[in-house]
Amino acid sequence: MISTIFLFFLAGLAEIGGGYLVWLWLRESKPLGYGIAGSLILVLYGILPTLQSFPSFGRVYAAYGGVFVVMAVLWGWLVDKKVPDMYDWIGAIVCIIGVSIMLWAPRG
């Protein structure tokens, strides 16, 4: 379970961080190096979920989606200084509950 969470965390960091660097390059006129670095990090993001032990691509990516939502809310708060409101937190909690059900529900 710890390795699952850790890989989801790394994938989220790579996706959000890489996307953020591309955003800065294209939307805020940062140097091309931002776009290149962001693109390389996004390639790493594409590799990380394949290291999960789950056999189903769809289940891994669906579960990761919930983790991504939580990390994006936290990124917005910590990096962009946009304080999440009550509905952001409720949505994030709902996502984590959904992820937990998808990953760890007993299956026959």
C-alpha positions in Angstrom: 0.0 0.0 0.0 2.8 2.4 0.8 4.5 1.9 -2.6 1.1 2.4 -4.3 0.6 5.8 -2.5 4.3 6.8 -3.1 4.0 6.0 -6.9 0.7 8.0 -7.1 2.4 10.9 -5.3 5.4 10.9 -7.7 3.1 10.6 -10.7 1.0 13.5 -9.5 4.1 15.6 -8.8 5.5 14.9 -12.2 2.2 15.6 -14.0 1.4 18.8 -12.1 5.0 20.0 -12.0 5.6 19.3 -15.7 2.3 20.8 -16.7 3.1 23.9 -14.6 6.4 24.4 -16.3 4.8 24.1 -19.7 2.1 26.6 -18.5 4.7 29.1 -17.4 6.5 28.8 -20.8 3.4 29.2 -22.9 1.1 31.4 -20.8 3.7 33.5 -18.9 6.4 33.8 -21.5 9.1 32.0 -19.6 12.1 30.8 -21.5 11.9 27.7 -23.8 13.9 25.7 -21.2 10.7 25.7 -19.0 8.8 24.0 -21.8 11.5 21.5 -22.5 11.9 20.6 -18.8 8.2 20.4 -18.3 7.8 18.1 -21.4 10.6 15.8 -20.1 8.9 15.6 -16.7 5.6 14.8 -18.4 7.3 11.9 -20.1 8.4 10.7 -16.7 4.8 11.0 -15.5 3.7 8.7 -18.4 6.2 6.0 -17.1 5.5 6.2 -13.4 2.0 4.6 -13.4 3.3 1.6 -15.3 5.3 0.7 -12.2 2.1 0.1 -10.2 1.3 -3.5 -9.3 -2.3 -3.4 -10.5 -3.0 -5.4 -13.6 -5.6 -3.0 -15.0 -4.6 0.2 -16.8 -8.1 1.7 -16.4 -8.2 1.0 -12.7 -4.7 2.5 -12.1 -5.5 5.7 -14.0 -9.0 6.1 -12.5 -7.6 5.8 -9.0 -4.7 8.1 -9.9 -7.3 10.6 -11.1 -8.5 11.0 -7.5 -5.0 11.4 -6.2 -4.4 14.0 -8.9 -7.4 16.1 -7.8 -6.2 16.3 -4.2 -2.6 17.1 -5.3 -3.9 19.8 -7.7 -5.9 21.5 -4.9 -2.8 21.4 -2.7 -0.6 22.7 -5.5 -3.0 25.6 -6.1 -2.9 26.4 -2.5 0.9 26.1 -1.9 2.3 27.3 -5.2 -0.3 29.5 -6.8 -1.5 30.9 -3.4 -5.2 30.2 -4.2 -6.8 29.1 -0.9 -9.2 26.2 -1.5 -12.7 26.7 -0.3 -15.0 24.2 1.4 -16.2 22.7 -1.8 -12.6 22.1 -3.0 -12.0 20.2 0.2 -15.3 18.3 0.0 -14.6 17.3 -3.6 -11.0 16.2 -2.7 -12.3 14.0 0.1 -14.9 12.4 -2.1 -12.2 11.7 -4.6 -10.0 10.0 -2.0 -12.9 7.9 -0.8 -13.5 6.8 -4.4 -9.9 6.0 -4.9 -9.9 3.9 -1.7 -12.9 2.0 -2.8 -11.5 1.3 -6.3 -8.1 0.2 -5.1 -8.8 -1.7 -1.9 -12.3 -3.0 -2.1 -12.5 -6.8 -1.6 -12.9 -8.5 -4.9 -13.8 -12.1 -5.4 
